[in-house]
Amino acid sequence: MMDDEHLQPPCPLCRQATQFACRDRRRPYFHCAHCAMVHVAAPWHLSASDERAQYDLHDNQVDDPAYRRFLSRLTEPLLARLPDGATGLDFGCGPGPALATMLHEQGHPTAVYDIYYAPDNSVFEQQWDFITSTEVVEHLARPLEELQRVWQCLKPGGWLGIMTKRVSDLHAFAHWHYKNDPTHVSFFSEQSFVWLAQRWQATLDVVGPDVVLLQKPAN
């Protein structure tokens, strides 16, 4: 076993050195004092095939009322900010593009991308009025790289909506069920999103315990 407590792997968001936070039976976790992200270092990530196998177990149906209510925690505040006819992208749509369907029903055509289920990279060659990412960023091994790619596809004045459960404090994290999913490797705090907003000179709206909206500066 590696000597976890003496490792200082770089933070996958802000690139600063991190400190050991805790360990469970599966893997160690590292905390960044700069942006307050907690992450799992690369040696403990699943292989692509094992990760895909975990995602294939999900059964999120487009017409499931409970799933739609869950997604509405992001769609409702986002829709309140969108102009008529805005078009967008759902980044990390999964096998059932429920969120894109919900937004389309409200008059906002929404393309989809997913590394496993909709791997159409042409979406990154376009510009969008809004981009959504629900229960995705916690899976990203390289969150800065991936979010930067998404941000570059957003029109000036556009909105990026992210849903992910946030770290509150390290003591609570050690007993948090959310970390037990083996595909979850990047755990954002509110400070992590503050760091991103400052990097991008974006407006940050924290609209719920697991939803943030970031608006790109207008030209």
Secondary structure, 3 states (H helix, E strand, C coil): CCCHHHCCCECCCCCCECEEEEECCCCEEEECCCCCCEECCHHHCCCHHHHHHHHCCCCCCCCCHHHHHHHHHHHHHHHCCCCCCCCEEEECCCCCCHHHHHHHHCCCCEEEEECCCECCHHHHHCCEEEEEEECCHHHCCCHHHHHHHHHCCEEEEEEEEEECCCECCHHHHHCCHHHHCCCCCEECEHHHHHHHHHHHCCEEEEEECCEEEEECCCC
